[in-house]
Amino acid sequence: MALRFLWNSSLLIACCAIAGPVAAIPIPPPATMAVPALPVEATIVPPPAPAPTTKLVLSLRQRRVTVYRDNQAIASYPVGIGKPGWETPRGTFRITSKIVNPTWQHPWNGKLVPPGPNNPLGDRWIGFWSDGKNSIGFHGTTAESLIGQAVSHGCVRMKNRDIRALFELVEEGTLVSVQP
């Protein structure tokens, strides 16, 4: 027992002797950080207002597209829609393209019609649907007298002055809801 006590005591003294010099090294104080003084008077800047939310609601039954900004109707236009067999697709879409002076490609023969007075798209195109081959969107027309009828190949025809106004109200990504 005495031998064990002597052994433990010796071990304790040896450990303290070894650790002593290491523990004696001074530890530097933590670095201090300068904190700027608060101003006596402060100006609180509110966060910017969220961007207005714009969406289009196309009523096929009423043959009318209505523009909503923050859930308030701000404009409404009569339209022509797809004829039987070429119905305008129903559902929720987003505007994928906006083109000034678009070129039209005939859906059957592929012939291109350049921008100008003979282009059936008019001078504005707002696309919202595509299957990779064909596209559907809002556009002007060379036959404004047909607005209000089901006469297109799925697109939404508008009076030329109306499509120009709509073009300025929407952006790519704007929601388009096509309802019965």
N, C-alpha and C positions, 0 to 999 in steps of 0.2 A: 504494500500500500504506500509506504514511504517512497518507494522507488517510482511508483506511478505519479505521486505528487511532484517529486523532483523532475521527472520527465515532462509533465505538463507545464510546470513553472518554467523550465528551460525553454520549452517550445514557445511559450508566451513571450518571454524576454527576447528570444531570437526574432520573432515576428515583429515585435515593436521596434527592435533595433533596425530591422530591414525597412519597415514602413516609415519610420521616423523621418529620415531625411527627405523622402518624397512628400510627406505631409507638410513639411516645413517650407516648401516652395510657395511663395506668396501667389495667390490667385488674383489676377487683375480685377478691378471692379467692373461691373457691366458698363458697356458703352452707353452714354446718355444720348438721347435724341432731342434735338431742338424742336419744340412745338411752337409754331407761329402763334403769335398773339391773336386773339379773336378781335375783329373790328368792333368798335363801339357801336356803330350803326351798320346794319346789314340789309342788303336788298335781296329779297326772296324772289327768284325767277320761277314762275310756274312752268310745268312741263308743257311742251307744245300740244295744241289741240290735235286729236286724232284726225287723220285725213278723212274726208267725207266718203261714205260708202255709196257707190253707184251700182245700180242693177237695172236690167231691162226685163220687162215682163211682156211677152208676146202672147196675146190672146188670139188664137186661130179663129174662134167663133166670132169675135168682134172685129177681126181683121184690123188689129190696132196694136202698136207697140207703145208702151208707156215707160218713161225713164223715171226712176226713183233715185233720189239722193237722200240718204239718211232716213229712209222710209217715207219720204214725202214726194208725191208726184210733182215733177218739175216740167215735164213735156210729154206730149202724146201725139202720135202720128198715125194716119191711116196707112195700111199696107196691102199689097197683093201677096198671096201665099201659093204654095204648091197645089197643082191641079190633081184630080183623082189619078192614082197610079204613080204620082210624083209628090206625095204629101211632104210638107215641111216636117222634119223630125220633131217629136215631142220630147221633153226632158229638160235637164239642167245642163248648161254648157258654159264655157267661158270664151270670150273674144280671143281669137288666136292671131288675128292679123288685121291691120288697117292699111289700106293702099289708096293713094291718090292716083288717078288716071290708070286704072288697072287694064291689063290685057285680058281679053276673054278667049277661052278655048272652047270651041264647039264640042259638045259632049259625044257626038257620034262620029264626026269625021276628023276631029282633032285640029281643024283649021283655026289659026289664031286671028283674032280681030284686035288690031292695035287700039290704043286710046284715041278717042275722037267722037264726033257726032254719030257715027254708025255703030258704036260699041254698045251692046245691049245692057252693059253694067252701069252705064253712065260714067261719072267721073270719081266715084267713091265706092270702095269695097270694105266691108267690115265682116270678116270671116268668123264663124263660130263652130263649124262642124266640118270634118273631113274624114274620109276613109282611106286616104293616101292617094286616091285616084281622082275622086270627085270632091268638090267642096260646096258648102252651103253657107250663105251669109246674107247680110243686108246690102242692098245696092240700089243705085238709081235705075232709070229706065228710059228707053226711047219712046215708050208708049204710056204716058202718065194717065191716059183715060182708062186704063185697065186696073189702076189701083183700086183696091176694095174687092177684087175678084180672085178666085182660085185659078190662076193662069200660068204659074211658073213651073219650073222643073225642080221645085223644092226650096228655092231661094225666097227671100223676103224682099219684094220690090217696093221701092218708096219713090215719092216725088223727088226730083233732083234737089230742090231746095231743102227738103226735109232730111235727106241722107247727109247733106253737107252740115246741117245743124246737129244731127245725131253724132256725126263723126267727131265734132268738137266736144261733145259731152262725155264720151267714153274713152277708155284706154284698153290696151291689151290686158287680159285678165279679168275684165268686167264680167260679172255673172249675167247669163242670159237664161231666163226661164221661159220655155215654150209650153204653153198650156192649151188644152182643148178649146 
